[in-house]
Amino acid sequence: MVAAQDNTVSGAQFVRPSNPSQPMSGNQLDKKSQAWSALFSEPMSELVKRYTASVGFDQRLWRADIDGSLAHARMLAARGIIGAQDLADIERGMAQIRQEIEQARFEWKLELEDVHLNIEARLTQLVGDAGKRLHTGRSRNDQVATDVRLWLRGEVDAQAVLLADMQRALLGVAERHTETVMPGYTHLQVAQPVSFAHHLLAYVEMFARDAERLADLRRRLNRLPLGSAALAGTSYPLDRDAVARELGFEAVCENSLDAVSDRDFALEYAAFASIAMVHVSRLAEELVLWKSQNFDFIDLADRYCTGSSIMPQKRNPDVAELARGKSGRVVGHLMGLITLMKGQPLAYNKDNQEDKEPLFDTVDTLSDTLRIMAEMVSGIVVRPQAMERAALRGYATATDLADYLVRKGLAFRDAHEVVAHAVKAALQQGVDLAELPLAQLQAFHPLIGADAMAVLTLQGSLQARQVRGGTAPTQAQAQIARHRARLQG
């Protein structure tokens, strides 16, 4: 956000006259208003105007800017810094500006640089001197810091709902598949049988932690910078706590230098968003794999797929692929914001104008991605037979046979070696462990009895893992119930 000036109190908005010896007319003020005084002897070039202006993207902060300005004005009136009539005029003018923006009738002007000056100039045009008094006791430095926090807080609250929706979508599929067996993988090699519900519940845990991170960062985000002015505070007797209460902030920023220059909240949000998008990307990657002919575990609704321009048989999972790709975009914004802040001395610097676009795009990307991923996951079609066939191909119950031998008294390392020999024999014969005759299994170790055949089935393996957090259907059901209760609370 443009904040080249460090004044805490603005009078009329000034322009630089072409002849400094001549007084400025009202038309000059309307056409070339600036926030700083006639100190400058030449006007800003058109190139610099375009290069430094932020109104093209920061106008989305308009609601926060109006809300913050109204709270500031009410506090100024309560402290006797402006009069009651000034407050009434400001409230009337802001109501009209709000209506104009909502109805797309507001004229955003590049020469006014940013959302703050555009709104303030229109307010002054509507209500005169009262609009000029609004900026008493504040700077655009603390104003923009407040606006961004207000705006981001609203987005954070909306994304908390989207994260809950994402978890509910996963739970909805998991509830139907607590006994659907699929191969669990390590190194993308078949490892042990798990239920499809158990697999999806891993993502519920990830998104639940994302929600915890979001709630935690909200506390640090929800602190009021307004009243810090340009960098040193102000000589006006402001009531910052009253403004904080009206705007719903939990606390005020306690150091004015830090308040106007701090962008930790943006970095922390971008870090949260990057982690959440990594979780999205991992899920998206699995959807892409599972939908491929090599897996054929699931199918996705046509509305989330696209075709090929030359291959008529293709149904490409483009939405999942794009969600996977957008994770790089969000992580890139985090790196950009960290780099933006790392070399800045206190307090406010023009560099900070560059925090808006990556922050805005991160919010938009995460919100859109969570929304579309939740919808896509809710409609997936599961192919249990394909999952079971894949689990049977990888000797997924080998560990169960080793555990069986341990329960019979054999040391685990010895049991591991015995089962390895059995798997080697099954590989040579092209059959599963459960298909080896009992006599052949007993040849590898006499402790193997007829009851071993039960542990070699996929369902037997699933049922055996009753430890809390395990893949047994009863454990998956317990996890689902716990998450449902948490999301309803």
C-alpha positions as CSV (number, residue, x, y, z in Angstrom):
1,M,0.0,0.0,0.0
2,V,1.3,3.4,-0.8
3,A,2.3,5.3,2.3
4,A,5.1,7.6,1.1
5,Q,4.0,10.3,3.6
6,D,4.7,10.0,7.3
7,N,2.2,12.7,8.4
8,T,-0.2,11.7,11.2
9,V,-2.7,14.5,10.5
10,S,-3.9,15.5,7.1
11,G,-5.5,18.8,6.2
12,A,-6.7,19.4,2.7
13,Q,-5.2,17.1,0.1
14,F,-2.5,19.0,-1.8
15,V,-1.3,19.0,-5.4
16,R,1.9,20.4,-6.7
17,P,1.1,23.6,-8.8
18,S,3.0,24.0,-12.0
19,N,3.9,27.5,-10.7
20,P,4.5,27.3,-7.0
21,S,4.0,31.1,-6.6
22,Q,0.3,30.7,-7.7
23,P,-2.4,29.5,-5.3
24,M,-4.1,26.2,-6.1
25,S,-7.6,26.3,-7.4
26,G,-10.4,23.9,-6.4
27,N,-10.2,22.3,-9.8
28,Q,-6.5,21.6,-9.3
29,L,-7.3,20.0,-5.9
30,D,-10.0,17.8,-7.5
31,K,-7.9,16.7,-10.5
32,K,-4.5,16.1,-8.9
33,S,-5.0,15.6,-5.2
34,Q,-2.1,14.1,-3.3
35,A,-1.7,13.3,0.4
36,W,1.5,15.3,0.9
37,S,2.2,19.1,1.0
38,A,3.5,21.5,-1.6
39,L,7.1,20.7,-0.6
40,F,7.6,19.2,-4.1
41,S,8.4,21.4,-7.0
42,E,7.3,19.1,-9.9
43,P,4.4,16.7,-10.4
44,M,4.9,12.9,-10.3
45,S,5.4,11.4,-13.7
46,E,2.8,9.2,-15.2
47,L,5.2,6.3,-15.2
48,V,5.8,6.7,-11.5
49,K,2.1,7.0,-10.9
50,R,1.5,3.7,-12.5
51,Y,4.5,2.1,-10.9
52,T,3.6,3.1,-7.4
53,A,-0.2,2.9,-7.4
54,S,-1.8,0.0,-5.7
55,V,-5.5,0.9,-6.1
56,G,-5.8,-1.7,-8.9
57,F,-5.5,-4.5,-6.4
58,D,-5.9,-3.0,-2.9
59,Q,-9.4,-1.8,-3.5
60,R,-10.6,-5.1,-2.2
61,L,-9.8,-3.7,1.2
62,W,-12.5,-1.1,1.0
63,R,-14.9,-2.6,3.5
64,A,-12.1,-2.9,6.1
65,D,-11.0,0.7,5.3
66,I,-14.5,2.1,5.8
67,D,-15.0,0.0,9.0
68,G,-11.7,1.1,10.4
69,S,-12.3,4.7,9.5
70,L,-15.7,4.8,11.2
71,A,-14.3,3.2,14.4
72,H,-11.5,5.8,14.4
73,A,-14.0,8.7,13.8
74,R,-16.3,7.6,16.6
75,M,-13.3,7.4,19.0
76,L,-12.1,10.8,17.9
77,A,-15.6,12.2,18.6
78,A,-15.8,10.4,22.0
79,R,-12.5,12.0,23.0
80,G,-13.6,15.4,21.8
81,I,-11.0,15.6,19.1
82,I,-13.6,16.1,16.4
83,G,-17.1,17.4,16.8
84,A,-20.4,15.5,16.8
85,Q,-21.4,17.1,13.5
86,D,-18.2,16.0,12.0
87,L,-18.9,12.5,13.1
88,A,-22.4,12.6,11.7
89,D,-21.1,13.9,8.4
90,I,-18.4,11.2,8.2
91,E,-20.9,8.5,8.9
92,R,-23.3,9.9,6.3
93,G,-20.6,10.1,3.7
94,M,-19.2,6.7,4.4
95,A,-22.7,5.2,4.1
96,Q,-23.0,6.7,0.6
97,I,-19.5,5.5,-0.4
98,R,-20.3,2.0,0.8
99,Q,-23.4,2.1,-1.4
100,E,-21.6,3.4,-4.4
101,I,-18.9,0.7,-4.2
102,E,-21.5,-2.1,-3.6
103,Q,-23.4,-0.9,-6.7
104,A,-20.2,-0.5,-8.8
105,R,-20.7,3.3,-9.1
106,F,-17.6,4.3,-7.3
107,E,-14.8,5.8,-9.5
108,W,-11.4,4.5,-8.5
109,K,-8.7,6.9,-9.6
110,L,-5.2,5.9,-10.3
111,E,-3.8,9.3,-9.4
112,L,-5.1,8.8,-5.9
113,E,-2.8,5.8,-5.6
114,D,-4.6,3.5,-3.2
115,V,-7.9,2.5,-1.6
116,H,-7.3,4.8,1.4
117,L,-6.9,8.0,-0.6
118,N,-9.6,7.2,-3.0
119,I,-12.1,6.8,-0.2
120,E,-10.9,9.8,1.7
121,A,-11.0,12.0,-1.4
122,R,-14.6,11.0,-2.1
123,L,-15.5,11.5,1.5
124,T,-14.1,15.0,1.4
125,Q,-16.0,15.7,-1.8
126,L,-19.2,14.6,-0.2
127,V,-18.9,16.2,3.3
128,G,-16.2,18.8,3.1
129,D,-14.0,19.6,6.1
130,A,-15.3,16.7,8.1
131,G,-13.7,14.4,5.6
132,K,-10.4,16.2,6.0
133,R,-10.5,15.8,9.8
134,L,-10.9,12.0,9.6
135,H,-7.2,11.4,9.3
136,T,-6.4,13.2,12.6
137,G,-4.2,11.0,14.7
138,R,-3.4,8.3,12.2
139,S,-1.2,7.7,9.2
140,R,-1.7,5.5,6.2
141,N,1.0,3.3,7.8
142,D,-1.1,2.2,10.7
143,Q,-4.3,2.5,8.5
144,V,-3.1,-0.1,6.0
145,A,-1.8,-2.4,8.7
146,T,-5.2,-2.3,10.3
147,D,-7.1,-2.8,7.0
148,V,-5.1,-5.8,6.0
149,R,-5.5,-7.4,9.4
150,L,-9.3,-6.8,9.3
151,W,-9.6,-8.1,5.8
152,L,-7.5,-11.2,6.5
153,R,-9.3,-12.0,9.7
154,G,-12.5,-12.3,7.7
155,E,-10.9,-14.6,5.2
156,V,-9.4,-16.7,7.9
157,D,-12.8,-17.2,9.4
158,A,-14.2,-18.2,6.0
159,Q,-11.4,-20.6,5.5
160,A,-12.0,-22.3,8.8
161,V,-15.4,-23.2,7.5
162,L,-13.9,-24.5,4.2
163,L,-11.4,-26.7,6.1
164,A,-14.3,-28.1,8.1
165,D,-16.2,-28.8,4.9
166,M,-13.1,-30.5,3.5
167,Q,-12.9,-32.8,6.5
168,R,-16.6,-33.6,6.3
169,A,-16.3,-34.5,2.7
170,L,-13.5,-37.0,3.5
171,L,-15.5,-38.4,6.5
172,G,-18.6,-38.9,4.3
173,V,-16.6,-41.2,2.0
174,A,-14.8,-42.9,4.9
175,E,-18.0,-43.8,6.6
176,R,-19.0,-46.0,3.7
177,H,-15.6,-47.8,3.4
178,T,-14.5,-48.8,6.9
179,E,-14.2,-52.4,5.6
180,T,-13.1,-51.7,2.1
181,V,-9.5,-53.1,1.8
182,M,-6.8,-51.4,-0.1
183,P,-3.0,-51.7,-0.1
184,G,-1.2,-49.4,2.3
185,Y,2.1,-48.3,0.7
186,T,5.6,-47.3,1.7
187,H,8.0,-46.2,-1.0
188,L,4.9,-46.7,-3.3
189,Q,5.3,-50.4,-2.8
190,V,2.6,-52.6,-1.3
191,A,3.2,-52.8,2.4
192,Q,0.2,-53.8,4.5
193,P,-3.6,-53.9,4.1
194,V,-5.5,-50.9,5.3
195,S,-9.1,-49.8,4.9
196,F,-9.9,-47.1,2.4
197,A,-11.5,-45.2,5.4
198,H,-8.3,-45.4,7.3
199,H,-6.4,-43.9,4.4
200,L,-8.8,-41.0,4.0
201,L,-8.8,-40.4,7.8
202,A,-5.1,-39.6,7.5
203,Y,-6.1,-36.6,5.4
204,V,-8.7,-35.6,7.9
205,E,-6.0,-35.5,10.6
206,M,-3.9,-33.3,8.3
207,F,-6.6,-30.8,7.6
208,A,-7.6,-30.8,11.3
209,R,-4.1,-29.7,12.1
210,D,-4.3,-27.0,9.4
211,A,-7.5,-25.8,11.2
212,E,-5.6,-25.7,14.5
213,R,-2.8,-23.7,12.9
214,L,-5.3,-21.3,11.4
215,A,-7.1,-20.7,14.7
216,D,-3.7,-20.2,16.4
217,L,-2.5,-17.6,14.0
218,R,-5.8,-15.8,14.2
219,R,-5.0,-14.8,17.8
220,R,-1.8,-13.1,16.7
221,L,-3.4,-11.6,13.7
222,N,-6.2,-10.1,15.7
223,R,-4.3,-7.2,17.3
224,L,-5.0,-3.5,16.4
225,P,-2.2,-1.4,14.9
226,L,-4.4,1.8,14.5
227,G,-3.2,4.6,16.8
228,S,0.4,3.9,16.1
229,A,0.3,6.6,13.5
230,A,3.3,6.9,11.2
231,L,5.8,5.1,13.5
232,A,6.1,6.9,16.9
233,G,2.5,7.1,18.1
234,T,0.6,10.4,18.2
235,S,0.2,13.4,20.5
236,Y,-3.6,13.1,20.3
237,P,-5.3,11.5,23.3
238,L,-6.6,8.4,21.4
239,D,-8.5,5.6,23.0
240,R,-7.0,2.6,21.1
241,D,-8.7,0.1,23.3
242,A,-12.1,1.5,22.4
243,V,-11.3,1.2,18.7
244,A,-10.1,-2.4,19.2
245,R,-13.3,-3.3,21.0
246,E,-15.5,-1.8,18.2
247,L,-13.5,-3.6,15.5
248,G,-13.4,-6.9,17.4
249,F,-9.7,-7.0,18.0
250,E,-8.5,-8.9,21.0
251,A,-5.6,-6.6,21.8
252,V,-3.7,-3.6,20.5
253,C,-0.2,-3.7,19.1
254,E,2.0,-2.5,22.0
255,N,4.9,-0.9,20.1
256,S,4.2,1.7,17.4
257,L,7.3,0.9,15.4
258,D,6.5,-2.8,15.3
259,A,2.8,-2.1,14.6
260,V,3.3,-0.2,11.4
261,S,6.1,-2.4,10.0
262,D,5.0,-5.9,11.2
263,R,4.0,-8.3,8.5
264,D,4.6,-11.4,10.6
265,F,0.9,-12.1,10.4
266,A,1.1,-12.3,6.6
267,L,4.1,-14.6,6.7
268,E,2.4,-16.8,9.3
269,Y,-0.7,-17.0,7.2
270,A,1.3,-17.8,4.0
271,A,3.1,-20.5,6.0
272,F,-0.2,-22.0,7.1
273,A,-1.6,-21.8,3.6
274,S,1.6,-23.5,2.2
275,I,1.3,-26.4,4.6
276,A,-2.5,-26.8,3.8
277,M,-1.8,-26.7,0.1
278,V,0.9,-29.4,0.5
279,H,-1.8,-31.6,2.1
280,V,-4.1,-30.8,-0.7
281,S,-1.3,-31.6,-3.2
282,R,-0.7,-35.0,-1.6
283,L,-4.4,-35.9,-1.7
284,A,-4.6,-34.6,-5.3
285,E,-1.6,-36.7,-6.3
286,E,-3.3,-39.8,-4.9
287,L,-6.5,-39.1,-6.7
288,V,-4.6,-38.8,-10.0
289,L,-2.8,-42.1,-9.3
290,W,-6.0,-43.9,-8.1
291,K,-7.9,-42.8,-11.2
292,S,-5.2,-44.0,-13.6
293,Q,-5.7,-47.3,-15.4
294,N,-2.8,-48.8,-13.6
295,F,-4.6,-48.4,-10.3
296,D,-8.3,-48.0,-11.2
297,F,-9.2,-47.6,-7.5
298,I,-11.6,-44.7,-8.1
299,D,-13.4,-42.7,-10.7
300,L,-14.1,-38.9,-10.7
301,A,-17.2,-37.2,-11.9
302,D,-17.0,-35.9,-15.5
303,R,-17.3,-32.3,-14.3
304,Y,-13.9,-32.5,-12.7
305,C,-12.2,-34.0,-15.7
306,T,-11.3,-32.9,-19.3
307,G,-10.7,-34.6,-22.6
308,S,-8.0,-34.6,-25.1
309,S,-7.9,-32.6,-28.3
310,I,-6.6,-35.6,-30.3
311,M,-7.2,-38.7,-28.1
312,P,-10.9,-39.4,-27.8
313,Q,-10.6,-42.0,-25.1
314,K,-9.0,-39.7,-22.5
315,R,-10.7,-38.5,-19.3
316,N,-8.0,-36.4,-17.6
317,P,-8.2,-35.5,-13.8
318,D,-7.3,-31.9,-14.6
319,V,-8.8,-30.4,-11.4
320,A,-6.7,-32.7,-9.2
321,E,-3.6,-32.0,-11.3
322,L,-4.2,-28.2,-11.1
323,A,-4.7,-28.3,-7.3
324,R,-1.4,-30.2,-7.1
325,G,0.2,-27.5,-9.3
326,K,-1.2,-24.6,-7.4
327,S,0.6,-25.7,-4.2
328,G,3.8,-24.5,-5.9
329,R,2.2,-21.1,-6.5
330,V,1.3,-20.7,-2.8
331,V,4.7,-21.9,-1.5
332,G,6.3,-19.4,-3.9
333,H,4.3,-16.6,-2.4
334,L,5.6,-17.6,1.1
335,M,9.1,-17.4,-0.2
336,G,8.4,-14.1,-1.8
337,L,7.0,-12.6,1.4
338,I,9.8,-13.8,3.5
339,T,12.3,-12.3,1.0
340,L,10.3,-9.1,1.0
341,M,10.6,-8.6,4.7
342,K,14.1,-9.9,5.5
343,G,16.1,-6.8,4.7
344,Q,13.8,-4.0,5.9
345,P,14.9,-1.7,8.7
346,L,12.3,-0.3,11.0
347,A,9.8,1.1,10.5
348,Y,7.5,1.3,7.5
349,N,9.1,1.0,4.0
350,K,7.6,1.3,0.6
351,D,8.6,-2.4,0.0
352,N,5.5,-3.3,2.1
353,Q,3.2,-2.4,-0.7
354,E,4.4,-5.6,-2.3
355,D,2.9,-7.8,0.4
356,K,-0.7,-7.4,-0.9
357,E,-0.8,-9.2,-4.2
358,P,0.9,-12.4,-3.0
359,L,-1.2,-12.4,0.1
360,F,-4.4,-11.8,-1.8
361,D,-3.6,-14.5,-4.3
362,T,-2.7,-17.0,-1.6
363,V,-6.1,-16.4,0.1
364,D,-7.9,-16.8,-3.2
365,T,-6.0,-19.9,-4.3
366,L,-6.5,-21.7,-1.0
367,S,-10.2,-20.8,-0.8
368,D,-10.9,-21.9,-4.3
369,T,-8.9,-25.1,-4.0
370,L,-10.5,-26.2,-0.7
371,R,-13.9,-25.6,-2.1
372,I,-13.4,-27.5,-5.3
373,M,-11.5,-30.4,-3.7
374,A,-14.3,-30.9,-1.1
375,E,-16.9,-31.1,-3.9
376,M,-14.7,-33.5,-6.0
377,V,-13.9,-35.8,-3.0
378,S,-17.6,-36.0,-2.1
379,G,-18.5,-37.5,-5.4
380,I,-15.7,-40.0,-6.0
381,V,-16.7,-43.5,-7.0
382,V,-14.8,-46.3,-5.2
383,R,-13.8,-49.6,-6.9
384,P,-13.3,-52.0,-4.0
385,Q,-12.5,-55.0,-6.1
386,A,-9.6,-53.2,-7.8
387,M,-8.3,-52.2,-4.4
388,E,-8.5,-55.7,-3.1
389,R,-6.7,-57.2,-6.1
390,A,-3.9,-54.7,-5.7
391,A,-3.5,-55.6,-2.0
392,L,-3.3,-59.3,-2.9
393,R,-0.6,-58.7,-5.4
394,G,1.9,-57.3,-2.9
395,Y,2.1,-60.0,-0.1
396,A,0.6,-57.4,2.2
397,T,-0.1,-59.9,5.0
398,A,3.5,-61.0,5.3
399,T,3.9,-58.9,8.5
400,D,0.8,-60.6,9.9
401,L,2.5,-64.0,9.6
402,A,5.6,-62.7,11.3
403,D,3.5,-61.3,14.1
404,Y,1.7,-64.7,14.4
405,L,5.1,-66.4,14.9
406,V,6.1,-63.9,17.5
407,R,2.9,-64.6,19.4
408,K,3.9,-68.3,19.3
409,G,7.2,-67.4,21.0
410,L,9.6,-66.8,18.1
411,A,11.9,-63.7,18.3
412,F,10.8,-61.1,15.8
413,R,14.0,-61.1,13.8
414,D,13.8,-64.8,13.4
415,A,10.1,-64.6,12.4
416,H,11.0,-62.0,9.9
417,E,13.6,-64.3,8.3
418,V,11.1,-67.3,8.2
419,V,8.4,-65.2,6.4
420,A,10.9,-63.8,3.9
421,H,11.7,-67.4,2.8
422,A,7.9,-68.1,2.5
423,V,7.4,-65.0,0.4
424,K,10.3,-66.0,-1.8
425,A,8.6,-69.3,-2.4
426,A,5.3,-67.7,-3.1
427,L,6.9,-65.4,-5.6
428,Q,8.5,-68.3,-7.4
429,Q,5.2,-70.1,-7.6
430,G,3.3,-66.9,-8.6
431,V,0.7,-67.2,-5.7
432,D,-0.2,-65.3,-2.6
433,L,1.0,-66.4,0.8
434,A,-2.5,-67.5,1.7
435,E,-2.5,-69.8,-1.3
436,L,0.6,-71.8,-0.2
437,P,-0.4,-75.2,1.3
438,L,-0.2,-75.4,5.1
439,A,2.3,-78.2,4.8
440,Q,4.6,-76.0,2.8
441,L,4.3,-73.1,5.3
442,Q,5.1,-75.5,8.1
443,A,8.3,-76.5,6.3
444,F,9.5,-73.0,6.9
445,H,8.8,-73.3,10.6
446,P,6.9,-75.9,12.7
447,L,5.2,-73.2,14.8
448,I,2.9,-72.4,11.9
449,G,-0.4,-74.1,12.5
450,A,-3.7,-74.3,10.7
451,D,-4.8,-71.1,12.6
452,A,-2.2,-69.2,10.7
453,M,-4.4,-69.2,7.6
454,A,-6.8,-66.8,9.2
455,V,-4.2,-64.1,9.7
456,L,-3.1,-64.3,6.1
457,T,-6.4,-63.0,4.8
458,L,-6.8,-59.3,4.1
459,Q,-9.8,-58.9,6.4
460,G,-8.0,-60.8,9.1
461,S,-5.1,-58.4,8.8
462,L,-7.5,-55.5,9.1
463,Q,-9.3,-56.9,12.1
464,A,-6.1,-57.6,14.0
465,R,-5.1,-54.0,14.2
466,Q,-7.3,-52.9,17.0
467,V,-4.7,-50.6,18.6
468,R,-6.0,-47.0,19.0
469,G,-5.4,-45.3,15.6
470,G,-5.1,-48.6,13.8
471,T,-6.9,-49.6,10.6
472,A,-9.4,-52.1,12.1
473,P,-13.0,-51.2,11.1
474,T,-14.0,-50.5,14.7
475,Q,-11.0,-48.2,15.1
476,A,-11.9,-46.3,11.9
477,Q,-15.5,-46.0,13.1
478,A,-14.2,-44.6,16.4
479,Q,-12.0,-42.1,14.6
480,I,-14.9,-41.0,12.4
481,A,-17.2,-40.5,15.4
482,R,-14.5,-38.5,17.2
483,H,-14.0,-36.2,14.2
484,R,-17.7,-35.8,13.7
485,A,-18.1,-34.7,17.3
486,R,-15.2,-32.3,17.0
487,L,-16.6,-30.7,13.8
488,Q,-20.0,-30.2,15.4
489,G,-18.6,-28.6,18.5
